[in-house]
Structure formats: C-alpha cells, structure tokens
Amino acid sequence: MVTGIVQRMALAADELRHQQVARAIADQISAGALRPGDRLPGERALQERFGVSRATVRRALSDLSAQGLVQAQPGRGSFVAADPLGEPPEVLTSFTAMGADRGLRASATVLVADVVPTTLDEAEAFGIAPGSELFVLERLRLLDGHAVSIDRSRVPLARAPRLPAVDFTTASLYATLDEAGAGPRRAEYAMHAVGADPRQAALLGVAPGFPLLRTTTRSHDAADRLVELGEMHYRGDRYRFRTTLTRRPDHAR
C-alpha cells in the first residue's frame, strides 16, 4: 500500500512538472520572447533548463502542440506556431495585403515566370483565341521568411503586357493587375484538403502527405472579364478559411 501511495505521489509530481514546463514556454511565447517560427531549444537543453526528465519535456511539448502554440517538425525540432493566415470574410484580397494586415512581410521565391500559348480549355475560359499568350506565374509564398503556400496563376498577357518584366519576389500580382486596369474585383473560390506531394513537401518544409488546403480562384475584373485562374496550396497549419453564413428566412429548420 505504501508503494502505491509513493507511486501516485511521483505521478502527481510529474504531472505538475510537465504543466510547469509547458506554462513557462507558453509565457515566453505570450511575452514575445519566442516569436512565430522560432525554433524551441532541443529536448536536452529543456531538460537541463528545467531540471526535469526527457519524458516530462515531451509531455509539455505535446500539451503545447495540442493548444496550437507549438508545431513539431520531424527531424527538425519544435517551432512556435504562426497565426493561421486567412482572408477576411467575403473580402477578395491579395496574399501581400493579408500579410501586411498582420504586420508580416510577404515575399516569394519565383518558381516559374513564363509566357506560353493558351490551351483550348484556357482560351475558352478566358474568352480569347487559342494559342494567345498566357503569363504563368508560380511562387513559393513566405511571410517573414516562413513558407506558407505555393501559388500558381495564369493571366492572359494582353490584360497586363508588362507582367514578364515585374519582379514578383516582392511585387503583388493583384497590384500589378490594378495598375494595368485589370485588377480583380470578385472571384469564385473553391477549397478542399489534399496531401502534400514530394515536390510540395520539399518546398513547404513538411513531410510528404502533410495536410494542405488546395484553393482555386477564378478572378474577374470590373468589366467582369476573367483575368486570372489561380491555384494555391497552403500549409494546413498556417491557413484558416473564414466566411459569413446567413440563414434564409424561409429555412425554418
């Protein structure tokens, strides 16, 4: 019986210790000492700092992960989670503007920036002649240096002829289209979940199969012309979709 009491006391003490470790790290995040994207010290360093066992450190990190404060990346360690990116409800905005609204600097690695002839399907969608020039832009999008999404856009070159000359590592596609008088005003938007393929995983710094949110847009300008076909793959832990739902009066149930 005495042994059982001692074991329960040890378990209670361990429970208290792992909660204390988790609270200490959470306090550092809340105070800004640890910022989104920062790598936490390794397990051994945390053991030494708090004078606890490896199992206690792992329980603390698991709790922080469950709270959405920390993200574990296999082979790399644990990182402070970034606030999920998301558009304001019912508002069409650019990635650059979304980042700026949160005080984050948007940048990009340009993967593809090319002019190609339209396919028959693309020509039909845009209402242009088959074989017309199409600007294709694919970018790895980052906020404060952290990979968030892979974006691919297709725009008829005639809508904005200077697109190939723009440095899209920092420039906004929507802002460039605005300058050409072809800025998007509304978009049809669809989204579903997919697993990261090997290329996407390598670019976004996740494991193959990691959950991504794939969104597609069909953006129209003020004249209601289709000006962009967009496809985005967001890291599922760094993007949140929000919308506003209104109940129709005639739907009683």
C-alpha positions as a printed Julia matrix, in Angstrom:
253×3 Matrix{Float64}:
   0.0    0.0     0.0
   2.84   2.36    0.87
   4.43   1.61   -2.51
   1.18   2.52   -4.27
   0.98   5.83   -2.42
   4.57   6.68   -3.33
   3.91   5.85   -6.98
   0.81   8.06   -7.03
   2.76  10.91   -5.43
   5.51  10.54   -8.05
   2.94  10.62  -10.85
   1.31  13.71   -9.35
   4.69  15.43   -9.1
   5.49  14.58  -12.72
   2.09  15.94  -13.78
   2.85  19.2   -12.0
   6.34  19.45  -13.51
   5.26  18.99  -17.12
   2.5   21.57  -16.66
   5.04  24.0   -15.2
   7.37  23.49  -18.18
   4.51  23.99  -20.64
   3.34  27.12  -18.81
   6.86  28.6   -18.76
   7.26  28.13  -22.52
   3.73  29.45  -23.17
   4.57  32.55  -21.1
   7.66  33.16  -23.25
   5.53  32.93  -26.39
   2.9   35.27  -24.94
   5.57  37.8   -23.91
   7.14  37.76  -27.38
  10.43  36.27  -26.21
   9.64  33.41  -28.57
   8.1   34.55  -31.86
   6.13  32.64  -34.52
   8.53  30.45  -36.48
  11.23  30.42  -33.77
  12.78  27.05  -33.05
  12.49  25.92  -29.44
  15.61  24.64  -27.66
  16.16  20.9   -28.07
  14.83  18.37  -25.59
  18.2   18.0   -23.84
  18.52  21.78  -23.42
  14.99  21.96  -21.98
  15.78  19.08  -19.62
  18.8   20.96  -18.28
  16.99  24.29  -18.1
  14.05  22.98  -16.09
  15.77  20.1   -14.28
  13.26  17.53  -15.49
  13.26  14.24  -17.35
  13.02  13.79  -21.11
   9.54  12.27  -20.68
   8.41  15.4   -18.83
   9.72  17.66  -21.61
   7.94  15.58  -24.24
   4.65  15.75  -22.32
   5.0   19.53  -22.04
   5.66  19.88  -25.79
   2.72  17.6   -26.54
   0.45  19.83  -24.43
   1.71  22.95  -26.21
   1.12  21.29  -29.57
  -2.44  20.38  -28.57
  -3.02  24.02  -27.64
  -1.8   25.11  -31.09
   1.17  27.02  -29.64
   3.92  24.73  -30.9
   4.41  22.66  -34.05
   6.67  19.61  -34.17
   8.55  19.1   -37.44
  10.07  15.61  -37.74
  13.84  15.73  -37.91
  13.94  19.49  -37.25
  12.51  20.01  -33.77
   9.66  22.07  -32.33
   8.74  25.56  -33.52
   6.46  28.31  -32.28
   3.28  28.12  -34.34
   2.39  31.02  -36.58
  -1.09  32.51  -36.51
  -3.0   30.92  -39.38
  -3.36  33.16  -42.4
  -6.86  33.79  -43.67
  -8.88  36.2   -45.74
 -11.37  38.48  -44.01
 -14.9   37.12  -44.56
 -16.32  37.91  -48.01
 -13.29  40.03  -49.0
 -11.09  39.41  -52.04
  -7.55  40.41  -51.13
  -4.0   39.58  -52.13
  -1.53  37.46  -50.17
   0.65  40.56  -49.75
  -2.25  42.55  -48.27
  -3.22  39.7   -45.93
   0.32  39.61  -44.58
   0.5   43.39  -44.21
  -2.74  43.39  -42.21
  -0.96  41.2   -39.67
   2.27  43.16  -39.66
   4.07  40.47  -41.66
   6.33  40.97  -44.67
   5.29  38.98  -47.71
   7.94  37.72  -50.12
   8.27  34.95  -52.66
  10.61  32.61  -54.41
   9.65  32.63  -58.08
   9.49  29.04  -59.34
   8.03  29.74  -62.78
   7.53  33.01  -64.67
   6.92  32.24  -68.31
   4.83  33.16  -71.32
   3.18  30.2   -73.03
   0.41  29.69  -75.61
  -3.04  29.04  -74.2
  -4.56  25.6   -74.46
  -8.03  25.2   -75.91
  -9.56  24.94  -72.42
  -7.72  28.04  -71.18
  -8.69  30.01  -74.28
 -12.33  29.06  -73.8
 -12.23  30.03  -70.11
 -10.66  33.44  -70.78
 -12.65  34.1   -73.95
  -9.53  34.6   -76.07
  -8.14  32.95  -79.18
  -6.42  29.56  -78.8
  -2.66  29.99  -78.8
  -2.84  33.53  -77.37
  -0.04  34.4   -74.96
  -0.6   33.44  -71.35
   1.58  34.55  -68.44
   2.17  31.71  -65.96
   3.48  32.58  -62.52
   4.26  30.04  -59.81
   5.69  31.17  -56.48
   6.59  29.83  -53.07
   4.95  32.41  -50.79
   6.53  33.37  -47.48
   5.6   35.56  -44.52
   8.56  36.9   -42.55
  10.64  34.23  -44.25
   8.4   31.28  -43.36
   6.88  29.2   -46.17
   3.08  29.39  -46.24
   1.88  28.4   -49.71
   2.66  27.56  -53.3
   0.68  29.78  -55.69
   0.17  29.29  -59.42
  -1.56  31.97  -61.51
  -2.43  32.17  -65.2
  -3.23  35.56  -66.76
  -3.78  36.5   -70.42
  -0.74  38.6   -71.31
  -2.94  41.06  -73.22
  -4.6   42.05  -69.91
  -1.27  43.29  -68.48
   1.58  43.21  -71.04
   4.32  44.23  -68.57
   3.84  41.18  -66.32
   7.03  39.39  -67.53
   9.15  42.43  -66.55
   7.9   42.56  -62.94
  10.0   41.19  -60.05
   7.46  39.01  -58.29
   9.77  38.12  -55.42
   8.21  41.11  -53.65
   5.62  42.55  -56.07
   1.91  41.78  -55.73
   0.21  40.24  -58.76
  -3.09  41.91  -57.87
  -1.4   45.31  -57.51
   0.27  44.85  -60.89
  -3.09  43.98  -62.47
  -4.62  47.04  -60.77
  -2.01  49.22  -62.45
  -2.94  47.7   -65.81
  -6.64  48.42  -65.27
  -7.4   44.71  -64.92
  -7.5   44.37  -61.12
  -9.68  41.55  -59.76
 -12.96  42.67  -58.24
 -14.63  39.35  -57.49
 -13.61  35.72  -57.51
 -15.19  32.3   -57.49
 -13.41  30.38  -54.77
 -13.25  26.65  -54.0
 -11.24  24.72  -51.45
 -10.52  21.14  -50.45
  -7.92  19.22  -48.45
  -5.09  17.27  -50.1
  -1.85  15.62  -49.01
   1.45  17.22  -49.98
   3.24  15.53  -52.87
   7.06  15.19  -52.66
   7.74  18.46  -54.5
   5.24  20.44  -52.44
   6.54  18.89  -49.23
  10.14  19.87  -50.03
   9.15  23.45  -50.87
   6.94  23.94  -47.81
   9.26  22.19  -45.36
   6.86  19.39  -44.39
   6.7   15.63  -44.8
   5.04  14.08  -47.88
   1.36  13.58  -47.19
   1.22  16.57  -44.81
  -2.25  18.17  -44.96
  -2.54  21.07  -47.37
  -5.52  23.21  -48.32
  -5.86  23.48  -52.1
  -7.81  26.51  -53.22
  -8.76  27.58  -56.72
  -9.89  31.02  -57.84
 -11.45  32.44  -60.99
 -10.9   36.18  -60.64
 -12.88  38.75  -62.65
 -12.17  42.43  -63.24
 -14.59  45.38  -63.11
 -15.78  44.57  -66.64
 -16.47  41.01  -65.46
 -13.71  39.59  -67.66
 -11.91  36.54  -66.31
  -8.39  37.85  -65.61
  -6.79  35.11  -63.54
  -7.02  31.41  -62.92
  -5.34  30.74  -59.6
  -4.38  27.64  -57.69
  -2.9   27.75  -54.19
  -1.63  25.04  -51.86
  -1.47  26.29  -48.28
   0.14  24.51  -45.34
  -2.84  23.29  -43.36
  -1.34  24.58  -40.11
  -0.77  28.09  -41.49
  -4.05  28.93  -43.17
  -7.59  29.34  -41.89
 -10.64  29.85  -44.09
 -13.42  32.03  -42.73
 -16.73  33.06  -44.17
 -20.04  34.57  -43.11
 -23.18  32.45  -43.23
 -26.65  33.99  -43.33
 -29.78  31.98  -42.57
 -32.55  32.38  -45.11
 -35.9   33.36  -43.53
 -37.76  30.61  -45.41
 -35.49  27.9   -43.94
 -37.19  27.14  -40.67
 -35.15  24.03  -39.93
